[in-house]
Every structure is written in structure tokens, then in C-alpha cells.
Amino acid sequence: MAPNISARPVWATLTLLWLAGSGLRLTLLAVPPVLPLIHADLNLSEVQVGALGSLPTLLLALAAIPGSLLIARFGVKTALVVGLLMVGLGSAARGGATGIASLYLATIVTAAGVAVMQPAMPPAVRAWIPERIPLATAVYTNGLLVAEVLAVALTLPVILPMVDGSWRLAFVVWGVPVLAIAAIIAIFAPGAPKIRVPQRWWPNWRDPLIWRLGFCLGCVNTCYFATNTFLPDYLHAMGRGDLVSGALTSLNLGQLPASFLMLAIAPRVVLKRWAYACVGLGNLACIAGIVLMPGDAVLIWSGLLGFSVAAGLILVLALAPLLGDPDDVHRLSAAIFTISYPCAVLMSVIGGYAWDVTGLSWTAFMPIGFCAIVLAGLPFTIDFGRARR
């Protein structure tokens, strides 16, 4: 039987949340470093490669609502364990792919596991450590971001040499810690809280809070994903292809300092509207810097954008468990994720269309700048007075 929530040290609960957060990204981000090897081994076309890259994003939106149903029926702990098992086993199954169909199927299982876990994290925070929601959100988001960096940084120089250059065994290796985390959560995570198990799972789409939080998270996702998408081609168009690797590394590594800083300040600023305004305007300033100074300064602006985006991510993710009713955090969170990912995809498409139509590379960043402005203003329409501490 899992220990009683009230009897558990805070550090133990935060450790469980950090581990669960790391399981969200550890295997997904292990794919890009070995994509050229997969491409050559399975003789993939560019269309198939593009589909392989877009499948996880699609599943993160489509499987969020089924994740809400799983939480409603079986509880947060079960949803997390099931999600982690899907991620770990799906990653290992990718290593056994014999063709594009089996690779797609394994990728779908992996991404669906992540999609189930994402709406489970805010209610886990609410149920396991309700008195420290902003800190707990910052902790599991830190785990998520650290896992992203580890997967990208270690796959080529460390994991591949360990398995004689086999991309298949590399996926198996990355699946092992995720399965270990599933076992730890199953054994040590708190059981169901004393409140009744929620029966509702379908989001109340008429609730304005769902759309406001969904668009806030969509704006954050757009600033991150769309910049990752367009930055390489933009720098090539500006004649600075030599900066692509450094700019992308700076953008992603820049998230880590923010995630550690938010461990200290998130509880004090999460319900301050000026904090969201600072993040939104900070994102806008960084996008402007990238567009107006496409030289070596792009490395600095990219790092600052990563910092600002990570701060915004933590702030927005903390709002669902703070503002939602305890029994409804799972379906509120599922709705937010369902809205936010298509927003990021749509804005990326609009940015690409603008570049194609005008022939001006900088226009691809206009939708990103628009989202930064929306993020700065939209929280002023949210009633933070309903927060449950």
C-alpha cells in the first residue's frame, strides 16, 4: 500500500514528480539525433521522415481527452503508470521496427503514453502536494526539460557507442529508465486522495477558463516549436548557416536556467499578471532580436528566448491545478493540451505560408510575435481570485 500523503516528506513527493516529468520527454527527444540512421536503414522518404516527426505532436493533442477518461476511471497514479509503461515499451518496440508501418505504430504507442501522462501531471500535483502547487509544477517541468537535454546530448556521444552504433538498441536503452520510473511510481506514489474519484472526464468546452488557458499554453508552445522549426532555414536564408547548430543549442539549453530559477520564485509570481506580461514581452523582444540582428547575436537572443519560454511554460502549467476544482483538474488539463498543440501547428503553418507568399524570410516569425503579444495580455482576462492554494 502507498504511504499516506500527509505522512510523506515533501522532498519524496517532489522527487516522484521530477521523475514522472522526466519520463515525459526522455524517449521522444532521443529520436532526432538518430534520425539519419533510421532514414538510411529503413530507406525512408522525406515525406515519411516528416510524418514520423509530426506524429508525436498530433498524438499529444488527440490522446489528451482519452487520458482524462483514464484518470477519471482509475485515478492519477494508474494513469501515470500506464503512460510510463506505454512510453518505455513503445520506445523499445521502435528498436524492433522492421519497416515504416511498425515504426509508426511504436511511435504512436510512445506518443500516446506521453499524451496520457500530460493531463495526469497537474492533478497529481493537486492531489499529492496541494499546499505547494507552483513549486511542484516547477519541479516536474524541470525534470521534463532536463530529460530533453539529456536525450539530445547523450544519444550520439554516449548511448550509441555503448550499443555498437545500433539505433535500435539505443531506443531500448532509453526505454529502460522510463520503465524503472513506472515501477517507482507504482510502488511509492500516493494512492487515491480521500476525495471521491472523479467521474466526469469530458471537458466543459463552454468554460471560458479552458480556452484562455489553452490559448496561453498554445502561445508558449508556438514561441518554442515554431522558432525551432524556422530558425535553421531563416539563418540559411540570411547566409549564416554556420550558426544553426549553436542557435538551436542555445534555444534549448536556455530553458534550464529558467527552470531552476522558477523553483525559487514560481510560488511568488504564478498569480501575478505582470509575470505573464514580462514573459510575453520578453518573447517578443527575443523574436525581434533574432529577426533584426541575424548575426552572432542570434545565439544570445535564442538563449534568452529559451529562458523566457521555459518560465512561461511553468507559470501556465501551474494554473490548471490552482484555478480548477480539485475533481476537475484532469479534464481541464486535458482540454488545455488539446487546444494548445494544434495552436502551435496552425501558427507554424501560417508562418510558412507567409514566407512562401511574400518571399520574405522574416515574415515566418510574425505569427510567433503575435502569440507573444497574446500571452502578455490574455492572463489579464483570467480571474486569479479563484485560485485554490
PLY file of the C-alpha trace (Angstrom):
ply
format ascii 1.0
element vertex 389
property float x
property float y
property float z
element edge 388
property int vertex1
property int vertex2
end_header
0.00 0.00 0.00
1.29 3.51 -0.87
2.20 5.71 2.07
-0.28 8.24 3.35
0.10 11.60 1.64
0.26 13.58 4.85
2.98 11.32 6.26
5.26 11.65 3.24
8.21 14.09 3.33
7.83 16.90 0.83
11.14 16.04 -0.83
9.95 12.49 -1.51
6.79 13.67 -3.29
8.77 16.25 -5.28
11.22 13.53 -6.31
8.38 11.39 -7.63
7.04 14.34 -9.61
10.50 15.12 -11.01
10.94 11.52 -12.14
7.49 11.46 -13.74
8.26 14.74 -15.52
11.50 13.33 -16.91
9.60 10.33 -18.26
7.52 12.69 -20.40
10.40 13.54 -22.73
13.26 11.09 -22.25
12.41 8.83 -25.20
10.74 11.35 -27.54
13.83 13.54 -27.79
16.09 10.53 -28.38
14.72 10.30 -31.94
16.19 13.40 -33.68
19.87 12.51 -33.06
19.50 9.08 -34.72
17.02 10.09 -37.43
19.66 9.98 -40.19
20.47 6.38 -39.20
16.78 5.40 -39.24
16.36 7.19 -42.57
19.15 5.20 -44.17
18.39 1.84 -42.54
14.68 1.77 -43.39
15.08 3.67 -46.69
12.53 6.33 -45.71
11.33 9.08 -48.00
11.35 12.70 -46.84
7.57 12.56 -46.52
7.84 9.54 -44.24
10.50 11.29 -42.17
8.25 14.33 -41.85
5.32 12.16 -40.78
7.50 10.42 -38.21
8.40 13.81 -36.73
4.82 15.10 -36.68
3.14 12.00 -35.22
4.08 12.76 -31.58
2.69 16.31 -31.76
-0.56 15.03 -33.28
-0.94 12.34 -30.61
-0.22 14.81 -27.79
-3.42 16.60 -28.80
-5.62 13.65 -29.83
-4.91 11.38 -26.85
-5.26 14.00 -24.12
-9.03 13.50 -23.75
-8.75 9.68 -23.53
-6.13 10.36 -20.87
-8.74 12.35 -18.97
-11.09 9.35 -19.17
-8.38 7.05 -17.81
-7.75 9.41 -14.89
-11.47 9.71 -14.15
-11.98 5.96 -14.08
-8.81 4.70 -12.45
-7.08 7.68 -10.80
-3.96 9.74 -11.35
-1.48 7.13 -10.17
-2.77 4.47 -12.53
-2.76 6.92 -15.45
0.86 7.84 -14.78
1.97 4.22 -14.52
0.09 3.24 -17.69
1.50 6.23 -19.54
5.06 5.45 -18.44
4.69 1.79 -19.44
3.46 2.84 -22.88
6.38 5.23 -23.27
9.01 2.72 -22.15
7.64 -0.26 -24.06
6.87 1.86 -27.13
10.44 3.11 -27.19
11.78 -0.44 -27.00
9.33 -1.51 -29.72
10.72 1.16 -32.04
14.02 -0.64 -31.83
12.36 -3.75 -33.22
10.69 -1.97 -36.14
11.05 -3.90 -39.40
9.56 -1.22 -41.61
7.83 2.12 -41.65
4.45 0.72 -40.53
5.82 -0.93 -37.39
7.94 2.16 -36.67
4.86 4.37 -36.92
2.88 2.02 -34.67
5.58 2.01 -31.99
5.86 5.80 -32.22
2.08 6.12 -31.80
2.20 3.97 -28.64
5.06 6.06 -27.23
3.43 9.40 -28.01
0.05 8.21 -26.70
1.74 7.31 -23.42
3.11 10.84 -23.16
-0.31 12.23 -24.05
-1.91 10.22 -21.22
0.70 11.43 -18.74
0.49 15.13 -19.57
-3.05 15.73 -18.28
-2.24 13.49 -15.29
0.60 15.69 -14.02
-1.46 18.75 -12.91
-3.99 16.62 -10.96
-1.08 14.66 -9.47
0.34 17.95 -8.24
-3.05 18.95 -6.88
-3.65 15.61 -5.14
-0.16 14.84 -3.84
1.09 18.23 -2.70
-1.79 20.75 -2.80
-0.08 23.22 -0.48
2.87 23.75 -2.88
1.38 23.68 -6.37
3.66 26.28 -8.05
6.82 24.66 -6.63
5.66 21.16 -7.57
4.86 22.32 -11.11
8.30 23.89 -11.43
9.88 20.63 -10.18
8.21 18.29 -12.68
8.77 20.77 -15.51
12.45 20.90 -14.54
12.52 17.10 -14.87
10.93 17.38 -18.30
13.47 19.95 -19.52
16.48 18.13 -18.05
15.32 14.93 -19.79
15.11 16.77 -23.12
18.69 17.94 -22.81
19.98 14.56 -21.64
18.31 12.69 -24.50
19.72 15.04 -27.13
23.15 15.41 -25.53
23.87 11.76 -24.66
22.40 9.74 -27.52
25.20 10.21 -30.06
28.34 10.51 -27.89
27.39 8.06 -25.10
24.47 5.72 -25.88
25.32 4.80 -29.48
28.94 3.79 -28.67
27.56 1.64 -25.82
25.42 -0.35 -28.28
27.89 -0.53 -31.19
26.14 2.21 -33.14
22.73 0.49 -33.21
19.88 2.99 -33.24
17.54 0.10 -32.39
19.34 -0.78 -29.17
19.63 2.93 -28.34
15.83 3.11 -28.15
15.80 0.06 -25.89
18.38 1.68 -23.60
16.30 4.86 -23.30
13.19 2.82 -22.55
14.77 1.15 -19.50
14.84 4.22 -17.17
11.25 5.03 -18.13
10.13 1.54 -17.13
12.10 1.93 -13.89
10.27 5.19 -13.19
6.96 3.41 -13.81
7.89 0.85 -11.16
8.91 3.56 -8.69
5.63 5.44 -9.20
3.63 2.22 -8.84
5.33 1.34 -5.55
5.88 4.68 -3.86
3.38 7.19 -5.27
0.46 8.19 -3.02
-2.77 6.30 -3.56
-6.08 7.92 -4.34
-6.80 11.01 -2.22
-9.69 10.93 0.21
-11.89 12.98 -2.11
-14.20 10.91 -4.28
-12.84 9.57 -7.55
-13.99 11.98 -10.27
-16.48 10.52 -12.73
-16.57 13.36 -15.24
-13.93 13.25 -17.95
-15.28 15.17 -20.94
-14.19 18.84 -20.68
-16.76 21.57 -20.28
-15.91 23.36 -23.51
-18.26 26.21 -22.58
-15.98 27.21 -19.70
-14.02 30.30 -20.81
-11.14 29.31 -18.49
-10.41 26.29 -20.69
-9.96 28.41 -23.79
-7.98 31.14 -22.08
-5.53 28.70 -20.51
-5.42 26.63 -23.71
-4.53 29.67 -25.79
-1.95 30.80 -23.22
-0.22 27.42 -23.43
-0.66 27.44 -27.21
1.18 30.77 -27.35
4.03 29.37 -25.26
4.23 26.26 -27.45
4.20 28.35 -30.61
7.09 30.50 -29.45
9.14 27.36 -28.80
8.16 24.90 -31.53
7.75 27.40 -34.38
11.09 29.03 -33.60
12.76 25.61 -33.62
11.09 25.00 -36.98
12.00 28.20 -38.79
15.30 29.22 -37.22
17.53 26.86 -39.28
16.06 27.86 -42.67
15.99 31.51 -41.66
19.68 31.52 -40.80
20.49 29.75 -44.05
18.46 32.38 -45.92
20.47 35.09 -44.17
23.71 33.42 -45.21
24.54 32.33 -41.65
24.02 28.59 -41.81
27.09 28.25 -39.62
25.01 29.49 -36.68
22.23 26.89 -36.93
23.65 24.34 -34.51
24.71 26.96 -31.98
21.37 28.80 -32.13
19.30 25.63 -31.62
21.55 24.51 -28.78
21.28 27.93 -27.16
17.48 27.95 -27.53
17.12 24.60 -25.81
19.81 24.94 -23.15
18.47 28.38 -22.27
15.42 26.67 -20.78
17.38 25.01 -17.98
18.44 28.13 -16.02
14.85 29.35 -16.10
13.54 26.03 -14.80
15.95 26.16 -11.85
15.16 29.83 -11.15
11.43 29.09 -11.16
11.94 26.54 -8.40
12.64 29.53 -6.17
10.29 32.21 -7.49
7.30 30.40 -9.06
5.27 30.36 -5.82
5.60 34.14 -5.55
4.84 35.10 -9.17
2.45 32.47 -10.56
-0.64 34.56 -9.73
0.90 37.89 -10.74
-0.35 39.07 -14.12
2.75 41.18 -14.66
4.80 37.96 -14.70
2.95 36.76 -17.81
3.27 40.20 -19.37
7.03 40.05 -18.79
7.24 36.61 -20.38
5.16 37.60 -23.40
7.02 40.85 -24.00
10.31 39.06 -23.35
9.43 36.51 -26.05
8.53 39.36 -28.41
11.82 41.14 -27.75
13.79 37.95 -28.43
11.93 37.26 -31.69
12.60 40.85 -32.75
16.27 40.42 -31.86
16.52 37.24 -33.95
14.90 38.94 -36.94
16.69 42.30 -36.70
20.12 41.00 -35.72
20.69 37.82 -37.77
24.39 37.65 -36.92
26.25 36.25 -33.95
23.75 37.98 -31.66
21.21 35.32 -32.69
22.98 32.96 -30.30
22.22 35.30 -27.40
18.65 36.05 -28.44
17.92 32.34 -28.93
19.18 31.53 -25.44
17.11 34.33 -23.93
14.05 33.09 -25.81
14.55 29.60 -24.40
14.80 31.11 -20.91
11.62 33.15 -21.35
9.63 30.29 -22.91
10.54 27.90 -20.07
9.43 30.44 -17.47
6.13 30.88 -19.28
5.62 27.14 -19.57
5.98 26.64 -15.83
3.68 29.55 -14.99
0.89 28.41 -17.33
1.10 24.73 -16.32
0.65 25.70 -12.68
-2.65 27.47 -13.38
-4.77 24.36 -14.04
-4.28 22.82 -10.56
-4.50 26.27 -8.98
-7.65 27.50 -10.72
-9.52 24.26 -11.39
-11.81 22.45 -8.97
-9.97 19.50 -7.36
-12.21 16.94 -9.09
-11.92 18.65 -12.47
-8.19 19.33 -12.85
-7.74 16.25 -15.06
-10.34 17.26 -17.64
-9.32 20.92 -17.51
-5.71 19.90 -18.18
-6.70 17.54 -21.00
-8.66 20.33 -22.70
-5.76 22.75 -22.35
-3.34 20.32 -24.03
-5.89 19.50 -26.73
-6.17 23.18 -27.62
-2.54 24.21 -27.26
-0.78 21.81 -29.64
-3.00 22.49 -32.68
-2.44 26.20 -32.00
1.30 25.72 -32.33
0.90 23.68 -35.52
-1.51 26.21 -37.05
0.75 29.16 -36.30
3.72 27.34 -37.82
1.70 26.69 -40.99
0.66 30.34 -41.16
4.28 31.41 -40.72
5.43 29.12 -43.50
2.63 30.37 -45.76
3.62 33.97 -45.11
7.23 33.19 -46.10
6.11 31.39 -49.28
3.73 34.14 -50.37
5.95 37.13 -49.64
9.35 35.60 -50.25
10.50 37.39 -47.08
12.02 35.03 -44.53
11.31 37.27 -41.54
7.54 37.05 -42.08
7.64 33.45 -40.80
8.21 34.92 -37.33
5.19 37.24 -37.43
2.72 34.64 -36.03
5.24 33.89 -33.28
5.39 37.57 -32.38
1.60 37.73 -32.41
1.44 34.83 -29.94
3.96 36.58 -27.71
1.69 39.63 -27.57
-1.39 37.49 -26.83
0.48 35.76 -24.00
1.34 39.14 -22.50
-2.29 40.29 -22.45
-4.58 37.26 -22.15
-3.83 36.48 -18.44
-5.34 39.88 -17.56
-8.74 38.38 -18.53
-8.35 35.39 -16.16
-9.83 35.50 -12.66
-6.86 34.59 -10.47
-9.05 35.16 -7.43
-10.46 31.63 -7.80
-7.04 30.13 -7.08
-7.01 27.27 -4.56
-3.80 27.26 -2.54
0 1
1 2
2 3
3 4
4 5
5 6
6 7
7 8
8 9
9 10
10 11
11 12
12 13
13 14
14 15
15 16
16 17
17 18
18 19
19 20
20 21
21 22
22 23
23 24
24 25
25 26
26 27
27 28
28 29
29 30
30 31
31 32
32 33
33 34
34 35
35 36
36 37
37 38
38 39
39 40
40 41
41 42
42 43
43 44
44 45
45 46
46 47
47 48
48 49
49 50
50 51
51 52
52 53
53 54
54 55
55 56
56 57
57 58
58 59
59 60
60 61
61 62
62 63
63 64
64 65
65 66
66 67
67 68
68 69
69 70
70 71
71 72
72 73
73 74
74 75
75 76
76 77
77 78
78 79
79 80
80 81
81 82
82 83
83 84
84 85
85 86
86 87
87 88
88 89
89 90
90 91
91 92
92 93
93 94
94 95
95 96
96 97
97 98
98 99
99 100
100 101
101 102
102 103
103 104
104 105
105 106
106 107
107 108
108 109
109 110
110 111
111 112
112 113
113 114
114 115
115 116
116 117
117 118
118 119
119 120
120 121
121 122
122 123
123 124
124 125
125 126
126 127
127 128
128 129
129 130
130 131
131 132
132 133
133 134
134 135
135 136
136 137
137 138
138 139
139 140
140 141
141 142
142 143
143 144
144 145
145 146
146 147
147 148
148 149
149 150
150 151
151 152
152 153
153 154
154 155
155 156
156 157
157 158
158 159
159 160
160 161
161 162
162 163
163 164
164 165
165 166
166 167
167 168
168 169
169 170
170 171
171 172
172 173
173 174
174 175
175 176
176 177
177 178
178 179
179 180
180 181
181 182
182 183
183 184
184 185
185 186
186 187
187 188
188 189
189 190
190 191
191 192
192 193
193 194
194 195
195 196
196 197
197 198
198 199
199 200
200 201
201 202
202 203
203 204
204 205
205 206
206 207
207 208
208 209
209 210
210 211
211 212
212 213
213 214
214 215
215 216
216 217
217 218
218 219
219 220
220 221
221 222
222 223
223 224
224 225
225 226
226 227
227 228
228 229
229 230
230 231
231 232
232 233
233 234
234 235
235 236
236 237
237 238
238 239
239 240
240 241
241 242
242 243
243 244
244 245
245 246
246 247
247 248
248 249
249 250
250 251
251 252
252 253
253 254
254 255
255 256
256 257
257 258
258 259
259 260
260 261
261 262
262 263
263 264
264 265
265 266
266 267
267 268
268 269
269 270
270 271
271 272
272 273
273 274
274 275
275 276
276 277
277 278
278 279
279 280
280 281
281 282
282 283
283 284
284 285
285 286
286 287
287 288
288 289
289 290
290 291
291 292
292 293
293 294
294 295
295 296
296 297
297 298
298 299
299 300
300 301
301 302
302 303
303 304
304 305
305 306
306 307
307 308
308 309
309 310
310 311
311 312
312 313
313 314
314 315
315 316
316 317
317 318
318 319
319 320
320 321
321 322
322 323
323 324
324 325
325 326
326 327
327 328
328 329
329 330
330 331
331 332
332 333
333 334
334 335
335 336
336 337
337 338
338 339
339 340
340 341
341 342
342 343
343 344
344 345
345 346
346 347
347 348
348 349
349 350
350 351
351 352
352 353
353 354
354 355
355 356
356 357
357 358
358 359
359 360
360 361
361 362
362 363
363 364
364 365
365 366
366 367
367 368
368 369
369 370
370 371
371 372
372 373
373 374
374 375
375 376
376 377
377 378
378 379
379 380
380 381
381 382
382 383
383 384
384 385
385 386
386 387
387 388
